[in-house]
């Protein structure tokens, strides 16, 4: 959805980036809150599609 942003949270890793992602279908979080259509995700939680195929 745009350029990644530097992570400025106290728990972010040095140089970690944050990405906005849009979900194919609305999602709920682990507490059952939602539905969310997009979210800001820390780079440590993202994997390339090619990594998922292995």
N, CA, C and O atoms as a printed pandas DataFrame, in Angstrom:
     atom_number atom_name residue_name chain_id  residue_number  x_coord  y_coord  z_coord
0              1         N          UNK        A               1    0.812   -1.197    0.000
1              2        CA          UNK        A               1    0.000    0.000    0.000
2              3         C          UNK        A               1    0.852    1.255    0.000
3              4         O          UNK        A               1    0.336    2.360   -0.169
4              5         N          UNK        A               2    2.130    1.095    0.185
5              6        CA          UNK        A               2    3.007    2.254    0.213
6              7         C          UNK        A               2    4.398    1.836    0.607
7              8         O          UNK        A               2    4.685    0.652    0.787
8              9         N          UNK        A               3    5.249    2.812    0.738
9             10        CA          UNK        A               3    6.631    2.525    1.125
10            11         C          UNK        A               3    6.674    2.051    2.577
11            12         O          UNK        A               3    5.893    2.529    3.400
12            13         N          UNK        A               4    7.573    1.119    2.903
13            14        CA          UNK        A               4    7.703    0.688    4.289
14            15         C          UNK        A               4    8.165    1.851    5.168
15            16         O          UNK        A               4    8.833    2.776    4.705
16            17         N          UNK        A               5    7.793    1.780    6.438
17            18        CA          UNK        A               5    8.154    2.824    7.390
18            19         C          UNK        A               5    9.107    2.239    8.426
19            20         O          UNK        A               5    8.991    1.064    8.776
20            21         N          UNK        A               6   10.051    3.046    8.921
21            22        CA          UNK        A               6   10.952    2.533    9.956
22            23         C          UNK        A               6   10.189    2.246   11.249
23            24         O          UNK        A               6    9.295    2.998   11.636
24            25         N          UNK        A               7   10.556    1.156   11.904
25            26        CA          UNK        A               7    9.933    0.808   13.175
26            27         C          UNK        A               7   10.495    1.667   14.286
27            28         O          UNK        A               7   11.700    1.653   14.538
28            29         N          UNK        A               8    9.632    2.414   14.953
29            30        CA          UNK        A               8   10.079    3.305   16.019
30            31         C          UNK        A               8    9.582    2.843   17.387
31            32         O          UNK        A               8    9.740    3.558   18.377
32            33         N          UNK        A               9    8.991    1.669   17.447
33            34        CA          UNK        A               9    8.500    1.120   18.705
34            35         C          UNK        A               9    9.681    0.625   19.525
35            36         O          UNK        A               9   10.682    0.192   18.955
36            37         N          UNK        A              10    9.590    0.679   20.839
37            38        CA          UNK        A              10   10.688    0.262   21.719
38            39         C          UNK        A              10   11.059   -1.210   21.500
39            40         O          UNK        A              10   12.207   -1.587   21.734
40            41         N          UNK        A              11   10.118   -2.045   21.058
41            42        CA          UNK        A              11   10.389   -3.465   20.845
42            43         C          UNK        A              11   10.786   -3.805   19.412
43            44         O          UNK        A              11   11.051   -4.969   19.111
44            45         N          UNK        A              12   10.834   -2.816   18.523
45            46        CA          UNK        A              12   11.237   -3.119   17.147
46            47         C          UNK        A              12   12.755   -3.319   17.095
47            48         O          UNK        A              12   13.500   -2.718   17.869
48            49         N          UNK        A              13   13.189   -4.158   16.183
49            50        CA          UNK        A              13   14.612   -4.424   15.990
50            51         C          UNK        A              13   15.261   -3.246   15.278
51            52         O          UNK        A              13   14.583   -2.474   14.601
52            53         N          UNK        A              14   16.546   -3.111   15.428
53            54        CA          UNK        A              14   17.286   -2.048   14.757
54            55         C          UNK        A              14   17.100   -2.185   13.240
55            56         O          UNK        A              14   17.375   -3.248   12.684
56            57         N          UNK        A              15   16.647   -1.152   12.581
57            58        CA          UNK        A              15   16.451   -1.168   11.138
58            59         C          UNK        A              15   15.194   -1.883   10.674
59            60         O          UNK        A              15   14.975   -2.015    9.470
60            61         N          UNK        A              16   14.358   -2.349   11.603
61            62        CA          UNK        A              16   13.140   -3.073   11.216
62            63         C          UNK        A              16   12.149   -2.131   10.529
63            64         O          UNK        A              16   11.997   -0.971   10.911
64            65         N          UNK        A              17   11.483   -2.666    9.509
65            66        CA          UNK        A              17   10.512   -1.885    8.752
66            67         C          UNK        A              17    9.095   -2.360    9.061
67            68         O          UNK        A              17    8.869   -3.511    9.435
68            69         N          UNK        A              18    8.151   -1.439    8.893
69            70        CA          UNK        A              18    6.730   -1.738    9.052
70            71         C          UNK        A              18    6.056   -1.590    7.695
71            72         O          UNK        A              18    6.299   -0.624    6.973
72            73         N          UNK        A              19    5.205   -2.559    7.355
73            74        CA          UNK        A              19    4.509   -2.574    6.061
74            75         C          UNK        A              19    3.014   -2.554    6.285
75            76         O          UNK        A              19    2.503   -3.237    7.172
76            77         N          UNK        A              20    2.309   -1.768    5.478
77            78        CA          UNK        A              20    0.848   -1.828    5.465
78            79         C          UNK        A              20    0.446   -2.926    4.487
79            80         O          UNK        A              20    0.935   -2.964    3.358
80            81         N          UNK        A              21   -0.436   -3.811    4.916
81            82        CA          UNK        A              21   -0.939   -4.876    4.048
82            83         C          UNK        A              21   -2.463   -4.816    4.014
83            84         O          UNK        A              21   -3.104   -4.419    4.987
84            85         N          UNK        A              22   -3.023   -5.212    2.893
85            86        CA          UNK        A              22   -4.468   -5.310    2.730
86            87         C          UNK        A              22   -4.817   -6.785    2.622
87            88         O          UNK        A              22   -4.214   -7.506    1.827
88            89         N          UNK        A              23   -5.779   -7.241    3.408
89            90        CA          UNK        A              23   -6.170   -8.642    3.418
90            91         C          UNK        A              23   -7.137   -8.943    2.281
91            92         O          UNK        A              23   -7.945   -8.094    1.903
92            93         N          UNK        A              24   -7.051  -10.159    1.734
93            94        CA          UNK        A              24   -7.984  -10.594    0.693
94            95         C          UNK        A              24   -9.404  -10.634    1.249
95            96         O          UNK        A              24  -10.351  -10.219    0.582
96            97         N          UNK        A              25   -9.542  -11.128    2.454
97            98        CA          UNK        A              25  -10.840  -11.133    3.154
98            99         C          UNK        A              25  -10.606  -10.555    4.539
99           100         O          UNK        A              25   -9.527  -10.743    5.102
100          101         N          UNK        A              26  -11.583   -9.860    5.105
101          102        CA          UNK        A              26  -11.409   -9.270    6.433
102          103         C          UNK        A              26  -10.978  -10.319    7.459
103          104         O          UNK        A              26  -11.433  -11.462    7.429
104          105         N          UNK        A              27  -10.090   -9.905    8.367
105          106        CA          UNK        A              27   -9.504  -10.812    9.356
106          107         C          UNK        A              27   -9.830  -10.360   10.775
107          108         O          UNK        A              27  -10.104   -9.185   11.020
108          109         N          UNK        A              28   -9.797  -11.310   11.701
109          110        CA          UNK        A              28   -9.967  -11.041   13.127
110          111         C          UNK        A              28   -8.651  -11.321   13.826
111          112         O          UNK        A              28   -7.891  -12.190   13.401
112          113         N          UNK        A              29   -8.375  -10.580   14.908
113          114        CA          UNK        A              29   -7.141  -10.842   15.647
114          115         C          UNK        A              29   -7.355  -11.952   16.665
115          116         O          UNK        A              29   -8.448  -12.509   16.761
116          117         N          UNK        A              30   -6.311  -12.274   17.425
117          118        CA          UNK        A              30   -6.379  -13.401   18.359
118          119         C          UNK        A              30   -7.368  -13.163   19.503
119          120         O          UNK        A              30   -7.789  -14.114   20.162
120          121         N          UNK        A              31   -7.743  -11.903   19.744
121          122        CA          UNK        A              31   -8.741  -11.589   20.771
122          123         C          UNK        A              31  -10.163  -11.608   20.217
123          124         O          UNK        A              31  -11.125  -11.413   20.960
124          125         N          UNK        A              32  -10.294  -11.842   18.911
125          126        CA          UNK        A              32  -11.610  -11.858   18.284
126          127         C          UNK        A              32  -12.081  -10.489   17.819
127          128         O          UNK        A              32  -13.212  -10.346   17.354
128          129         N          UNK        A              33  -11.218   -9.478   17.943
129          130        CA          UNK        A              33  -11.590   -8.133   17.491
130          131         C          UNK        A              33  -11.452   -8.052   15.972
131          132         O          UNK        A              33  -10.643   -8.760   15.372
132          133         N          UNK        A              34  -12.225   -7.208   15.381
133          134        CA          UNK        A              34  -12.195   -7.036   13.935
134          135         C          UNK        A              34  -13.611   -6.902   13.433
135          136         O          UNK        A              34  -14.509   -6.631   14.230
136          137         N          UNK        A              35  -13.846   -7.074   12.189
137          138        CA          UNK        A              35  -12.907   -7.504   11.149
138          139         C          UNK        A              35  -12.007   -6.351   10.692
139          140         O          UNK        A              35  -12.420   -5.192   10.656
140          141         N          UNK        A              36  -10.787   -6.700   10.350
141          142        CA          UNK        A              36   -9.816   -5.745    9.835
142          143         C          UNK        A              36   -9.613   -5.993    8.347
143          144         O          UNK        A              36   -9.530   -7.139    7.905
144          145         N          UNK        A              37   -9.535   -4.926    7.589
145          146        CA          UNK        A              37   -9.327   -5.026    6.150
146          147         C          UNK        A              37   -7.873   -4.767    5.771
147          148         O          UNK        A              37   -7.416   -5.188    4.708
148          149         N          UNK        A              38   -7.138   -4.061    6.658
149          150        CA          UNK        A              38   -5.719   -3.815    6.441
150          151         C          UNK        A              38   -5.050   -3.700    7.802
151          152         O          UNK        A              38   -5.716   -3.499    8.817
152          153         N          UNK        A              39   -3.719   -3.830    7.814
153          154        CA          UNK        A              39   -2.974   -3.747    9.066
154          155         C          UNK        A              39   -1.535   -3.365    8.783
155          156         O          UNK        A              39   -1.021   -3.574    7.683
156          157         N          UNK        A              40   -0.898   -2.804    9.790
157          158        CA          UNK        A              40    0.532   -2.518    9.703
158          159         C          UNK        A              40    1.256   -3.692   10.357
159          160         O          UNK        A              40    1.023   -4.008   11.524
160          161         N          UNK        A              41    2.138   -4.333    9.589
161          162        CA          UNK        A              41    2.810   -5.552   10.019
162          163         C          UNK        A              41    4.314   -5.311   10.098
163          164         O          UNK        A              41    4.898   -4.704    9.200
164          165         N          UNK        A              42    4.930   -5.780   11.160
165          166        CA          UNK        A              42    6.389   -5.682   11.301
166          167         C          UNK        A              42    7.030   -6.676   10.339
167          168         O          UNK        A              42    6.509   -7.770   10.123
168          169         N          UNK        A              43    8.157   -6.288    9.769
169          170        CA          UNK        A              43    8.814   -7.122    8.756
170          171         C          UNK        A              43    9.163   -8.512    9.275
171          172         O          UNK        A              43    9.200   -9.453    8.481
172          173         N          UNK        A              44    9.419   -8.683   10.556
173          174        CA          UNK        A              44    9.787  -10.009   11.083
174          175         C          UNK        A              44    8.652  -11.027   10.942
175          176         O          UNK        A              44    8.888  -12.233   11.004
176          177         N          UNK        A              45    7.435  -10.546   10.755
177          178        CA          UNK        A              45    6.282  -11.452   10.644
178          179         C          UNK        A              45    5.859  -11.721    9.200
179          180         O          UNK        A              45    4.884  -12.436    8.969
180          181         N          UNK        A              46    6.571  -11.163    8.234
181          182        CA          UNK        A              46    6.233  -11.347    6.824
182          183         C          UNK        A              46    7.177  -12.333    6.168
183          184         O          UNK        A              46    8.364  -12.378    6.491
184          185         N          UNK        A              47    6.648  -13.127    5.244
185          186        CA          UNK        A              47    7.436  -14.077    4.460
186          187         C          UNK        A              47    7.046  -13.905    2.992
187          188         O          UNK        A              47    5.889  -13.646    2.661
188          189         N          UNK        A              48    8.039  -14.055    2.133
189          190        CA          UNK        A              48    7.770  -13.994    0.691
190          191         C          UNK        A              48    6.968  -15.223    0.282
191          192         O          UNK        A              48    7.127  -16.292    0.871
192          193         N          UNK        A              49    6.114  -15.077   -0.718
193          194        CA          UNK        A              49    5.321  -16.216   -1.209
194          195         C          UNK        A              49    6.202  -17.389   -1.594
195          196         O          UNK        A              49    5.837  -18.539   -1.348
196          197         N          UNK        A              50    7.361  -17.121   -2.197
197          198        CA          UNK        A              50    8.256  -18.202   -2.599
198          199         C          UNK        A              50    8.755  -18.979   -1.385
199          200         O          UNK        A              50    9.020  -20.175   -1.505
200          201         N          UNK        A              51    8.893  -18.346   -0.221
201          202        CA          UNK        A              51    9.306  -19.042    0.999
202          203         C          UNK        A              51    8.213  -19.983    1.501
203          204         O          UNK        A              51    8.513  -20.994    2.135
204          205         N          UNK        A              52    6.973  -19.669    1.229
205          206        CA          UNK        A              52    5.850  -20.472    1.700
206          207         C          UNK        A              52    5.721  -21.775    0.918
207          208         O          UNK        A              52    5.213  -22.765    1.443
208          209         N          UNK        A              53    6.180  -21.782   -0.339
209          210        CA          UNK        A              53    6.056  -22.954   -1.189
210          211         C          UNK        A              53    7.029  -24.063   -0.794
211          212         O          UNK        A              53    6.812  -25.222   -1.148
212          213         N          UNK        A              54    8.089  -23.730   -0.072
213          214        CA          UNK        A              54    9.102  -24.734    0.296
214          215         C          UNK        A              54    8.675  -25.569    1.476
215          216         O          UNK        A              54    9.414  -26.454    1.906
